[in-house]
């Protein structure tokens, strides 16, 4: 099972180099709902942390569309909230810019710890021009107003 998963990720990488990341996202967006873990790994592989540039505008738009589609498919399964599907956009956070990240921060902070850690890793990556330096992120979190965004203080302190 683990070997098959790694092979699929390698195939996705090969497809991205042949047909482009945007086309791969279009294809994987058709995966069944129970394939979300694989889909999320594929997105993570398409936009490596060590990359030298932010994701293209087309890739950002395609992933936003994928997020919207996946969330709408899950409406019957659970209560739909605005942060539903935030995990899909973590790999492309640098494509939102600093202001976009600040707007998404409440949704990120209300998410599971692994999502928060992934987001912070993406935006402070030392391998490229980071969206935020770790000290800037710390200042942003320190000045964050939980009362305006309905983020529990516990979630903020855990971040």
Backbone bond lengths (Angstrom), bond angles and torsions (degrees), N, CA, C in turn:
res aa  C-N    CA-C-N  psi(-1)  N-CA   C-N-CA  omega(-1)  CA-C   N-CA-C  phi
1 X - - - 1.461 - - 1.537 110.34 -
2 X 1.341 115.74 -46.27 1.458 120.06 -179.35 1.536 110.56 -65.25
3 X 1.326 116.54 -39.17 1.455 121.37 178.66 1.524 111.97 -64.37
4 X 1.322 115.47 -40.02 1.465 120.07 178.90 1.527 110.41 -64.69
5 X 1.321 115.80 -39.99 1.456 120.75 179.45 1.528 110.51 -62.31
6 X 1.323 117.39 -44.69 1.471 120.18 179.90 1.526 111.27 -66.80
7 X 1.328 116.84 -35.62 1.463 120.18 177.10 1.527 111.29 -64.99
8 X 1.330 116.48 -40.85 1.464 120.27 178.76 1.529 110.84 -63.66
9 X 1.319 116.70 -40.33 1.457 120.58 178.33 1.529 110.14 -63.70
10 X 1.328 117.12 -40.90 1.468 120.30 177.23 1.524 111.11 -64.19
11 X 1.331 117.10 -39.65 1.467 120.81 177.31 1.525 111.21 -63.17
12 X 1.306 116.24 -39.10 1.464 120.38 178.39 1.520 110.26 -64.17
13 X 1.313 116.59 -41.06 1.472 120.68 177.47 1.523 111.05 -63.00
14 X 1.326 116.06 -42.87 1.468 120.19 178.59 1.532 110.42 -64.22
15 X 1.309 116.66 -42.31 1.465 120.15 178.55 1.519 110.65 -62.49
16 X 1.323 116.92 -39.60 1.465 120.44 179.89 1.515 111.08 -62.43
17 X 1.330 117.27 -38.44 1.461 118.90 179.91 1.529 111.52 -73.33
18 X 1.340 117.43 -23.17 1.464 120.70 179.76 1.521 113.52 -90.26
19 X 1.331 117.18 -45.74 1.469 119.32 -174.85 1.522 113.31 -112.55
20 X 1.318 117.06 -7.73 1.456 121.08 178.20 1.514 112.85 98.62
21 X 1.336 114.96 150.83 1.458 120.78 -176.81 1.523 112.73 -63.32
22 X 1.323 116.89 -38.11 1.469 120.45 -177.71 1.527 110.28 -61.46
23 X 1.314 116.92 -43.53 1.468 120.72 179.56 1.522 111.12 -66.87
24 X 1.325 117.23 -37.18 1.462 120.13 177.86 1.524 110.08 -64.09
25 X 1.327 117.25 -41.92 1.470 120.13 178.58 1.527 109.86 -62.50
26 X 1.319 117.32 -39.15 1.472 119.94 177.16 1.524 110.40 -60.14
27 X 1.323 116.40 -42.12 1.466 120.74 -178.29 1.530 111.07 -68.73
28 X 1.335 117.18 -48.41 1.467 118.99 -175.66 1.524 112.58 -72.37
29 X 1.322 117.12 -16.46 1.463 119.11 178.13 1.532 111.28 -67.85
30 X 1.310 117.10 -14.55 1.467 121.68 178.59 1.525 112.31 -86.98
31 X 1.330 118.18 -0.35 1.465 121.54 -178.89 1.527 110.50 -64.18
32 X 1.335 116.76 150.66 1.470 119.01 178.03 1.531 110.96 -65.92
33 X 1.326 116.25 159.41 1.462 121.39 -176.83 1.521 113.36 -57.79
34 X 1.316 117.85 -35.50 1.457 119.32 -178.69 1.532 112.81 -74.06
35 X 1.317 117.59 -0.11 1.464 121.85 178.13 1.529 111.86 -97.47
36 X 1.327 117.37 11.32 1.466 120.70 -177.64 1.533 114.29 -54.11
37 X 1.334 119.76 -43.95 1.475 117.77 179.70 1.530 112.50 -57.91
38 X 1.317 116.65 -41.29 1.461 120.32 178.30 1.528 110.90 -68.52
39 X 1.312 116.58 -41.13 1.454 121.60 178.45 1.530 110.67 -60.62
40 X 1.331 116.83 -42.90 1.465 120.52 179.29 1.530 111.62 -66.29
41 X 1.326 116.87 -38.09 1.464 119.50 176.07 1.521 110.99 -65.24
42 X 1.323 116.21 -38.16 1.462 120.17 178.52 1.526 110.55 -63.60
43 X 1.319 117.22 -43.71 1.467 120.26 177.49 1.519 110.91 -61.82
44 X 1.322 115.91 -40.96 1.464 120.57 179.31 1.530 110.54 -62.89
45 X 1.315 116.53 -37.74 1.469 121.68 -179.63 1.543 110.88 -72.21
46 X 1.333 117.28 -33.18 1.464 120.90 -178.81 1.524 112.81 -66.64
47 X 1.321 116.86 -29.97 1.460 121.50 -178.99 1.531 107.41 -124.70
48 X 1.338 117.59 80.86 1.461 119.48 -176.32 1.524 111.96 -64.45
49 X 1.323 115.29 147.61 1.466 121.58 178.82 1.522 109.60 -61.76
50 X 1.318 116.52 -35.63 1.452 120.88 -176.53 1.521 113.45 -79.08
51 X 1.313 117.99 2.88 1.459 122.01 -178.48 1.514 112.72 -59.72
52 X 1.288 115.95 161.20 1.462 120.03 -175.91 1.526 112.99 -97.03
53 X 1.303 117.24 -10.90 1.464 118.93 -176.76 1.521 110.22 -139.60
54 X 1.313 115.13 159.18 1.461 120.78 175.22 1.529 108.56 -68.54
55 X 1.318 117.76 155.50 1.468 119.56 177.56 1.520 110.64 -62.61
56 X 1.319 115.53 151.74 1.461 120.46 -178.97 1.519 110.53 -65.78
57 X 1.312 115.56 158.15 1.466 121.33 178.06 1.531 110.67 -60.45
58 X 1.339 116.08 -37.58 1.467 120.17 179.38 1.530 110.65 -64.98
59 X 1.343 116.79 -40.81 1.460 119.97 179.21 1.527 110.51 -66.29
60 X 1.323 116.79 -41.65 1.467 120.94 177.98 1.526 109.92 -59.35
61 X 1.317 117.23 -46.62 1.467 120.80 -179.75 1.526 111.73 -64.34
62 X 1.328 117.16 -39.08 1.460 120.56 -179.71 1.528 111.17 -67.17
63 X 1.336 116.88 -39.61 1.465 120.16 179.12 1.532 110.09 -70.20
64 X 1.326 117.59 -37.18 1.469 120.13 175.65 1.533 109.68 -61.42
65 X 1.312 116.71 -39.95 1.462 121.37 177.64 1.531 110.59 -65.58
66 X 1.328 116.57 -42.02 1.459 121.33 177.22 1.531 109.92 -60.24
67 X 1.321 116.96 -44.09 1.467 121.30 179.12 1.530 110.52 -58.62
68 X 1.314 115.79 -48.12 1.461 120.77 -178.96 1.533 110.78 -60.66
69 X 1.321 116.16 -42.00 1.461 121.18 -179.54 1.522 110.87 -65.48
70 X 1.330 117.23 -45.92 1.465 120.84 -178.28 1.532 110.91 -64.97
71 X 1.329 116.40 -41.14 1.464 120.04 179.99 1.524 109.90 -64.74
72 X 1.327 117.12 -41.31 1.465 119.35 -179.62 1.528 111.25 -66.68
73 X 1.333 117.92 -30.65 1.466 120.79 177.22 1.526 111.72 -70.46
74 X 1.331 116.21 -27.77 1.460 120.93 -176.88 1.528 113.16 -89.47
75 X 1.315 118.50 -1.59 1.464 121.72 -175.39 1.522 111.25 -53.19
76 X 1.289 118.76 -43.15 1.463 121.47 -178.99 1.516 113.27 -70.44
77 X 1.337 117.93 -22.24 1.457 121.69 -175.54 1.520 113.49 -79.88
78 X 1.311 117.60 -38.04 1.460 119.99 -176.64 1.517 109.91 -152.87
79 X 1.313 115.04 172.85 1.460 120.64 178.07 1.524 109.33 -63.55
80 X 1.291 116.64 129.24 1.460 121.40 -179.38 1.524 109.21 -87.54
81 X 1.314 115.95 126.92 1.451 121.41 176.83 1.513 108.00 -126.84
82 X 1.325 116.12 166.84 1.463 118.89 -176.85 1.517 112.93 -63.94
83 X 1.346 118.07 -26.45 1.456 118.64 -179.59 1.521 112.71 -87.53
84 X 1.319 117.48 -0.69 1.454 119.54 175.54 1.517 109.43 -55.96
85 X 1.294 114.54 127.32 1.452 118.74 177.55 1.514 115.59 84.89
86 X 1.325 118.27 7.29 1.469 119.53 -179.58 1.529 110.64 -60.00
87 X 1.330 116.64 -28.07 1.470 120.02 -178.93 1.528 112.54 -61.76
88 X 1.333 117.08 -23.59 1.468 119.67 179.99 1.529 112.43 -70.24
89 X 1.315 116.80 -29.39 1.467 118.05 -175.34 1.527 114.29 -95.30
90 X 1.323 117.39 -2.66 1.465 119.88 179.29 1.537 111.23 -56.41
91 X 1.338 120.08 -45.07 1.471 118.63 -179.51 1.530 114.51 -62.39
92 X 1.328 117.89 -21.63 1.467 119.82 -176.91 1.525 112.74 -109.93
93 X 1.321 117.89 16.18 1.469 120.87 -176.89 1.519 113.51 -53.84
94 X 1.314 117.05 -37.82 1.474 118.72 -178.31 1.520 111.63 -64.57
95 X 1.329 117.40 -19.05 1.455 121.28 177.46 1.525 113.43 -76.49
96 X 1.325 117.88 -10.79 1.459 121.97 179.31 1.522 112.33 -89.54
97 X 1.310 116.84 -14.49 1.460 120.11 -177.19 1.519 110.99 75.21
98 X 1.313 115.78 172.86 1.461 121.70 -177.04 1.533 112.11 -61.61
99 X 1.326 116.62 -46.23 1.464 120.00 -178.96 1.525 111.56 -64.69
100 X 1.313 116.82 -39.61 1.461 120.82 177.52 1.513 111.81 -64.29
101 X 1.340 115.64 -39.31 1.460 119.44 177.36 1.526 110.94 -63.56
102 X 1.320 116.34 -42.51 1.471 120.51 179.68 1.529 109.99 -61.03
103 X 1.319 117.87 -38.96 1.464 121.10 177.53 1.531 112.24 -66.67
104 X 1.331 116.13 -33.42 1.469 120.73 -179.38 1.527 112.81 -84.41
105 X 1.323 117.75 -13.78 1.465 121.76 -174.04 1.533 113.49 -54.28
106 X 1.324 120.53 -44.77 1.474 118.49 178.47 1.532 112.88 -59.06
107 X 1.323 117.19 -41.22 1.459 120.69 178.35 1.524 110.45 -64.24
108 X 1.316 116.23 -41.28 1.463 120.95 179.74 1.530 109.90 -64.01
109 X 1.321 117.00 -46.44 1.465 120.78 -177.00 1.529 112.35 -64.83
110 X 1.320 118.13 -29.88 1.465 121.17 178.56 1.527 112.25 -78.93
111 X 1.322 116.74 -6.36 1.464 121.56 -177.49 1.523 111.53 -82.54
112 X 1.320 114.61 177.82 1.461 121.00 176.43 1.523 109.89 -65.00
113 X 1.314 115.07 155.86 1.467 121.46 -176.76 1.528 112.64 -56.04
114 X 1.323 117.18 -41.28 1.465 120.47 -178.53 1.535 111.17 -62.38
115 X 1.326 116.96 -33.79 1.468 121.47 178.34 1.526 109.78 -70.31
116 X 1.321 116.41 -43.62 1.468 121.11 178.64 1.529 110.13 -61.04
117 X 1.328 116.75 -46.49 1.470 120.94 179.78 1.532 110.90 -62.02
118 X 1.323 116.58 -41.83 1.460 120.48 178.35 1.517 111.89 -62.60
119 X 1.319 115.91 -40.90 1.471 120.27 179.38 1.522 110.72 -64.62
120 X 1.319 116.46 -46.37 1.461 119.95 -178.91 1.525 111.10 -65.74
121 X 1.334 116.74 -36.99 1.469 120.64 177.04 1.531 110.19 -62.82
122 X 1.316 115.45 -41.97 1.471 119.90 -179.30 1.521 112.96 -64.44
123 X 1.314 117.25 -43.22 1.464 118.51 -173.25 1.516 114.31 -85.05
124 X 1.345 117.07 -13.84 1.469 119.38 179.02 1.515 112.43 -112.60
125 X 1.321 117.50 12.10 1.461 122.03 -176.62 1.523 111.78 -52.97
126 X 1.337 116.75 126.12 1.464 119.46 -179.91 1.525 113.40 -77.86
127 X 1.334 118.12 -5.28 1.451 121.45 -175.49 1.522 114.08 -82.75
128 X 1.301 116.96 -10.75 1.458 120.92 179.74 1.511 107.86 -143.60
129 X 1.293 117.60 -175.90 1.456 119.41 175.16 1.519 107.57 -69.81
130 X 1.325 117.36 104.72 1.462 118.73 -175.85 1.521 111.84 -67.50
131 X 1.314 114.76 148.40 1.458 120.79 176.20 1.522 108.96 -63.59
132 X 1.324 115.77 -40.97 1.460 122.57 176.72 1.531 108.37 -137.22
133 X 1.296 116.31 145.60 1.457 120.34 170.21 1.520 106.43 -78.27
134 X 1.323 117.86 153.29 1.469 118.96 179.63 1.531 113.15 -53.56
135 X 1.320 117.27 -37.48 1.470 119.39 178.86 1.525 111.64 -66.79
136 X 1.350 117.06 -36.25 1.467 120.42 177.69 1.529 110.74 -66.45
137 X 1.332 116.09 -38.49 1.459 120.26 177.53 1.521 110.11 -64.36
138 X 1.316 117.07 -42.48 1.458 121.24 179.04 1.530 111.19 -61.27
139 X 1.322 116.79 -42.53 1.468 121.55 177.91 1.531 110.22 -64.57
140 X 1.325 116.56 -42.86 1.462 121.32 178.10 1.527 110.72 -59.53
141 X 1.324 116.67 -44.04 1.464 120.66 178.93 1.530 111.40 -67.60
142 X 1.330 116.37 -38.35 1.467 120.89 179.37 1.540 111.02 -62.87
143 X 1.322 116.44 -37.88 1.467 121.29 -178.07 1.534 113.16 -88.93
144 X 1.321 117.34 0.50 1.465 122.03 -177.19 1.529 110.35 -67.93
145 X 1.330 116.46 133.16 1.466 122.08 -179.28 1.527 109.38 -101.52
146 X 1.317 115.67 103.30 1.470 121.46 -178.53 1.524 112.82 -62.54
147 X 1.309 116.68 -33.79 1.466 119.67 -175.43 1.527 112.52 -67.29
148 X 1.309 117.20 -29.98 1.471 120.30 -179.09 1.525 112.26 -80.73
149 X 1.315 117.27 -19.97 1.459 119.48 -172.97 1.521 114.24 -118.12
150 X 1.324 117.20 3.27 1.452 121.91 179.69 1.530 112.82 58.43
151 X 1.323 115.93 33.74 1.450 121.05 174.46 1.523 106.82 -96.51
152 X 1.326 118.43 122.64 1.456 119.89 178.57 1.540 111.02 -60.30
153 X 1.322 115.82 140.94 1.466 120.61 -179.88 1.526 110.86 -56.49
154 X 1.311 117.48 -35.37 1.473 121.86 178.86 1.529 110.68 -59.91
155 X 1.323 116.76 -41.56 1.465 120.27 178.30 1.528 110.93 -63.75
156 X 1.324 116.35 -41.10 1.462 120.41 179.60 1.519 110.79 -65.96
157 X 1.318 117.53 -44.57 1.470 119.32 -178.76 1.526 110.70 -68.97
158 X 1.319 118.03 -31.30 1.470 120.65 175.91 1.528 110.74 -66.89
159 X 1.318 116.29 -33.63 1.463 120.81 -178.93 1.510 109.29 -66.83
